[in-house]
Amino acid sequence: MAAKIETRLHVDAHIEAGTTLGLDHAGAHFLRSVLRLKPGAMLAVFNAQDGEWLARIDGIGKGWCSLEVTELRRLPEPEPDLWLVFAPIKRARLDFVAEKAVELGCSLLQPVFTGYTDVSRVNSERLAANAREAAEQCERLSLPLVRDVISFEKLLADWPTERRLLLCAESGGVKPIGEVLQDIRAGDPQAGREPWAIMTGPEGGFTKGELDALTKLPFVTPVGLGPRILRADTAAVSALACWQAVLGDWEKRPPDRSDA
């Protein structure tokens, strides 16, 4: 009978069979005080470089835990290079955006202050913690990068021009996102392997000046998200799901799931 895996944890250290990993205070506290695990319990540890490994709790105490790595469960695998660029929104909905963006395969989260953004600050540490927890729960191998919030002007000034940007625009003569993505795939079936980003605005949408600045850029493709005005968090999740369904990795199945 296969060992019961109590939880998954992302670790920064190199993982290989026979090594011992020491967890930080937060990880040790989670295993000891939240899950109440004892020596001998099994868990999975993972990172993008080394894949996912089975590990046994070798010892655990207040603020410390050592793990013995036993065997490989999953090899590292390529994932889409997909950023989410979004205007910050209120905290509960911002937590939701971070969690769902990770589940939908984003490799980087970039908050940006736009003209109609109501939020004045972003807790990047909280966003990163939400991203880490979501990655551990959804069984992906990588941990997305969470960047500090920047201005709209700096975003455009520093943008890597090889990265295509799908702009979710509420106004203007744009085509539906599904039609645009299908056309892109028809022209290049491997387009999803290129660097991409999706950008959504705040609850009030983008200013006319921001839309004008964005749509003039050669790497930007504006798209529509249907006839209803979506909340900012709904727009982000919808656009990411559309991209993954057409250009992303949704042809794959979750790990360890049979076809039966």
URRAQUI-V782424 format. One record per residue. N is the residue number from 1. RES is the residue in one small letter. PHI is phi in whole degrees, 0 to 359 (none if undefined). Layout:
BEGIN
N,RES,PHI
N,RES,PHI
END
This chain:
BEGIN
1,m,none
2,a,294
3,a,294
4,k,285
5,i,266
6,e,284
7,t,192
8,r,240
9,l,227
10,h,278
11,v,231
12,d,278
13,a,290
14,h,296
15,i,243
16,e,203
17,a,299
18,g,90
19,t,272
20,t,247
21,l,251
22,g,257
23,l,275
24,d,286
25,h,301
26,a,296
27,g,295
28,a,296
29,h,298
30,f,298
31,l,290
32,r,277
33,s,263
34,v,268
35,l,275
36,r,57
37,l,276
38,k,242
39,p,306
40,g,101
41,a,294
42,m,254
43,l,213
44,a,253
45,v,240
46,f,207
47,n,200
48,a,292
49,q,280
50,d,249
51,g,85
52,e,243
53,w,231
54,l,276
55,a,220
56,r,247
57,i,292
58,d,272
59,g,197
60,i,208
61,g,207
62,k,291
63,g,86
64,w,214
65,c,200
66,s,244
67,l,239
68,e,260
69,v,282
70,t,249
71,e,207
72,l,284
73,r,254
74,r,214
75,l,283
76,p,301
77,e,216
78,p,293
79,e,229
80,p,300
81,d,264
82,l,234
83,w,265
84,l,245
85,v,252
86,f,213
87,a,281
88,p,299
89,i,231
90,k,299
91,r,305
92,a,299
93,r,287
94,l,293
95,d,301
96,f,298
97,v,300
98,a,299
99,e,298
100,k,288
101,a,297
102,v,293
103,e,299
104,l,269
105,g,89
106,c,294
107,s,263
108,l,204
109,l,245
110,q,236
111,p,285
112,v,219
113,f,280
114,t,250
115,g,299
116,y,256
117,t,292
118,d,273
119,v,285
120,s,260
121,r,210
122,v,230
123,n,275
124,s,295
125,e,295
126,r,294
127,l,300
128,a,296
129,a,295
130,n,297
131,a,296
132,r,295
133,e,298
134,a,295
135,a,296
136,e,293
137,q,277
138,c,268
139,e,72
140,r,281
141,l,262
142,s,262
143,l,246
144,p,293
145,l,281
146,v,246
147,r,266
148,d,292
149,v,295
150,i,228
151,s,280
152,f,300
153,e,296
154,k,290
155,l,304
156,l,290
157,a,295
158,d,259
159,w,293
160,p,286
161,t,295
162,e,282
163,r,266
164,r,284
165,l,240
166,l,266
167,l,262
168,c,275
169,a,247
170,e,283
171,s,235
172,g,100
173,g,277
174,v,243
175,k,273
176,p,298
177,i,301
178,g,297
179,e,296
180,v,297
181,l,294
182,q,295
183,d,297
184,i,297
185,r,294
186,a,297
187,g,283
188,d,207
189,p,299
190,q,260
191,a,299
192,g,292
193,r,275
194,e,277
195,p,289
196,w,227
197,a,212
198,i,240
199,m,237
200,t,236
201,g,261
202,p,280
203,e,301
204,g,275
205,g,80
206,f,277
207,t,285
208,k,300
209,g,297
210,e,293
211,l,297
212,d,298
213,a,296
214,l,287
215,t,290
216,k,280
217,l,277
218,p,292
219,f,269
220,v,260
221,t,237
222,p,282
223,v,221
224,g,254
225,l,246
226,g,98
227,p,278
228,r,258
229,i,280
230,l,270
231,r,297
232,a,301
233,d,290
234,t,296
235,a,298
236,a,297
237,v,295
238,s,297
239,a,294
240,l,297
241,a,296
242,c,298
243,w,298
244,q,296
245,a,294
246,v,260
247,l,252
248,g,270
249,d,251
250,w,285
251,e,282
252,k,273
253,r,250
254,p,300
255,p,294
256,d,63
257,r,250
258,s,279
259,d,279
260,a,289
END
